[in-house]
Amino acid sequence: MQFSLIIPVFNRPDEIDELLESLSKQSYISNYEIVIIEDGSTITCEHVIQKYVDLNISYYFKPNSGPGDSRNFGMNVAKGDYFIILDSDCIIPFNYLQTVDEELKQDFVDCFGGPDAALDSFSKIQKAINFAMTSFLTTGGIRGGSEKLDKFQPRSFNMGLSKKAFEASKGFGNIHPGEDPDLSIRLWKLGYKTKLIAKAFVYHKRRIDWNKFYTQVNKFGLARPILNSWYPEYAKITFWFPSLFLLGFLFSSLLAIFNFPYFLYIYVFYFLMLFLASIQKNKSIEIAIYSLVATVIQFYGYGKGFLLSFIKIQILKQQPEMAFPKLFFKK
């Protein structure tokens, strides 16, 4: 089994530098290749790649067509028989490839996903966003971070896919975000299995500010009802939680105006739990406060997007490409 690491990049040479630096320190001794796909960048990373002559790197420049299509491009030209897909804003622990290799030899699966974590060097806002995206108290639990789940949906910032499964599924579709759960479901329908490798984590830097974070989670919310309309058998009530959280808060606030504040106390208790959980994890009151901000943005952005998409797609029966053209890349 030979690994090919598939890394799309768009205008982020500094991130590629950090990613390649971490890959140069891998404990894994078998041969593997790194395939970097420059997705129509105006600020390329070719000069960065030249620093890492000891790594087996293939570099390709192509017109911009989105991350999913770029990953497909990379897997089509890769020489390995098992692809590991990484985002450019990831930093890889030294034992990552060794861990993946050992896990697949023990219990092979055609598609796996791994979790993400935060480095001490990350900014306080990055750590807060990482907490909001991974905590079992937020949508981290909804997205699926448990090995007990029988249907784990890998995320494309840290994902493995066999060549056989790629060829059978044709890889990622043109929706973004949402291309990774779309691929997972199509793999299940083809008879392939997915699983979480909990020890195969990466440090996901997420170089975004609050506005970009809102845009990201809002798009996640917009994409989910589209996926539910495509694959209704895989829709879950948990996907409604951020929207119900948002509607419940509005309803509770209205009741509070009429001297019935008791439902709001539930929200106070919830945010207190979040605050304490973040302090326990990050050892910082400031990061804990930022974690509350990140969670509010996350639930508001995702919940609002989900409701809007549900109305347009499920109730009004609009075509997804017409209702939300910005979620679809043209190939």
Residue pairs with C-beta under 8 A, 6 or more apart in sequence:
1 81
1 82
1 101
1 104
2 30
2 31
2 32
2 33
2 79
2 80
2 81
2 82
3 30
3 32
3 33
3 80
3 82
3 83
3 84
3 97
3 100
3 101
4 32
4 33
4 34
4 35
4 74
4 75
4 78
4 79
4 80
4 82
4 83
4 84
5 23
5 32
5 33
5 34
5 35
5 83
5 84
5 85
5 86
6 35
6 37
6 71
6 74
6 75
6 78
6 83
6 84
6 85
6 86
7 16
7 19
7 34
7 35
7 36
7 37
7 74
7 85
7 86
7 87
7 88
8 36
8 37
8 39
8 67
8 70
8 71
8 74
8 87
8 88
9 15
9 16
9 36
9 37
9 38
9 39
9 41
9 45
9 88
10 38
10 39
10 40
10 41
10 64
10 67
10 88
11 41
11 42
11 43
12 41
12 43
12 45
12 88
12 89
13 43
13 44
13 45
13 47
13 48
15 88
15 89
15 205
15 207
16 36
16 45
16 48
16 49
16 88
17 45
17 48
17 51
18 91
18 205
19 86
19 88
19 89
19 90
19 91
19 92
20 34
20 48
20 49
20 51
20 52
20 55
20 57
21 52
22 91
22 92
22 93
22 94
23 34
23 52
23 55
23 92
24 52
24 54
24 55
25 94
26 92
26 94
26 95
26 96
26 97
26 98
27 94
27 95
27 97
27 98
28 95
28 96
28 97
28 98
28 101
30 101
31 56
32 56
32 80
32 97
33 56
33 57
33 58
33 78
33 79
33 80
34 55
34 56
34 57
34 58
35 57
35 58
35 60
35 74
35 77
35 78
36 45
36 49
36 57
36 58
36 59
36 60
36 74
37 60
37 62
37 70
37 71
37 73
37 74
38 44
38 45
38 46
38 59
38 60
38 61
38 62
39 62
39 64
39 65
39 66
39 67
39 70
40 61
40 62
40 63
40 64
40 65
41 61
41 64
44 61
46 59
46 61
49 57
49 59
58 77
58 78
60 73
60 74
60 77
62 70
62 73
65 329
65 330
65 331
66 174
66 176
66 329
67 156
67 172
67 176
67 179
68 156
68 171
68 172
68 173
68 174
68 175
68 176
68 179
68 329
69 172
69 174
69 329
69 331
71 85
71 156
71 171
71 172
72 170
72 171
72 172
74 83
75 83
75 161
75 163
75 166
75 171
78 163
80 163
81 162
81 163
81 164
82 104
82 160
82 161
82 162
82 163
83 160
83 161
83 162
83 163
83 166
84 97
84 100
84 159
84 160
85 156
85 157
85 158
85 159
85 160
85 161
86 92
86 157
86 158
86 202
87 156
87 157
87 158
87 204
89 157
89 204
89 205
89 206
89 207
90 116
90 157
90 158
90 202
90 203
90 204
90 205
91 119
91 202
91 203
91 205
92 202
92 203
93 201
93 202
93 203
96 200
96 201
96 202
99 197
99 199
99 200
100 112
100 114
100 160
100 197
100 200
103 112
103 197
103 199
103 200
104 112
104 160
107 195
109 193
109 194
109 195
110 161
110 162
110 164
110 165
110 187
110 192
110 193
110 194
111 154
111 159
111 160
111 161
111 162
111 165
111 184
111 187
111 192
111 193
111 194
111 195
112 154
112 159
112 160
112 194
112 195
112 196
112 197
112 200
113 152
113 153
113 154
113 155
113 158
113 159
113 160
113 194
113 195
113 196
113 197
114 154
114 158
114 159
114 196
114 197
114 198
114 199
114 200
114 201
114 202
115 134
115 145
115 158
115 196
115 198
115 200
115 201
116 130
116 133
116 134
116 157
116 158
116 201
116 202
116 203
116 204
117 130
117 134
117 201
117 202
117 203
117 204
118 126
118 127
118 130
118 131
118 203
118 204
119 203
119 205
122 130
122 203
122 205
124 284
124 286
124 287
124 290
125 209
125 210
125 290
125 294
126 205
126 206
126 207
127 282
127 284
127 287
127 290
128 278
128 282
128 287
128 290
128 291
128 293
128 294
129 206
129 208
129 213
129 294
130 204
130 206
131 138
131 277
131 278
131 281
131 282
131 287
131 291
131 294
132 138
132 139
132 140
132 291
132 294
132 295
132 297
132 298
133 139
133 140
133 206
133 298
134 140
134 145
135 141
135 274
135 277
135 278
135 281
136 145
137 270
137 273
137 274
137 277
138 274
138 295
138 298
138 299
139 241
139 242
139 298
139 299
139 302
142 238
142 239
142 241
142 242
143 153
143 155
144 152
144 153
144 196
145 196
146 196
147 195
147 196
147 198
149 196
151 184
151 188
151 194
151 234
152 184
152 194
152 195
152 196
153 180
153 181
153 184
153 185
153 194
154 160
154 180
154 184
154 194
154 196
155 180
156 172
156 179
156 180
157 202
157 204
158 200
158 201
158 202
158 204
159 180
160 197
161 171
161 183
165 187
165 190
165 192
168 190
168 192
169 183
169 186
169 187
169 190
169 192
171 183
172 179
172 180
172 182
172 183
173 179
173 182
173 183
174 328
174 329
174 330
174 331
175 182
175 223
175 226
175 320
175 327
175 328
176 327
176 328
176 329
177 216
177 219
177 220
177 223
177 327
178 220
178 223
178 224
178 226
178 227
178 327
181 227
182 227
182 230
184 194
185 227
185 230
185 231
185 234
187 194
188 194
188 234
206 213
208 216
210 293
210 297
213 294
213 297
213 298
213 301
214 297
214 300
214 301
215 301
216 301
217 297
217 298
217 301
217 302
217 305
218 301
218 302
218 304
218 305
219 305
219 327
220 301
220 302
220 305
221 242
221 243
221 301
221 302
221 303
221 304
221 305
221 306
221 307
221 308
221 309
222 305
222 306
222 308
222 309
222 324
222 327
223 309
223 327
224 239
224 306
224 309
225 306
225 309
225 310
225 313
225 314
226 309
226 313
226 320
226 324
226 327
227 234
228 234
228 235
228 239
228 314
229 313
229 314
229 320
239 306
240 306
242 298
242 299
242 302
242 303
242 306
243 302
243 303
243 304
243 306
243 307
243 310
244 303
245 299
245 303
246 299
246 300
246 303
246 304
246 307
247 303
248 263
248 267
249 267
251 263
252 261
252 263
252 264
252 266
252 267
253 264
255 261
255 262
255 263
255 264
256 263
256 264
271 292
271 295
274 288
274 291
274 292
274 295
275 288
275 289
275 291
275 292
276 288
278 287
278 288
278 291
278 292
279 285
279 288
282 288
282 291
309 323
309 324
312 318
312 323
312 324
313 320
313 323
320 327
320 328
321 328
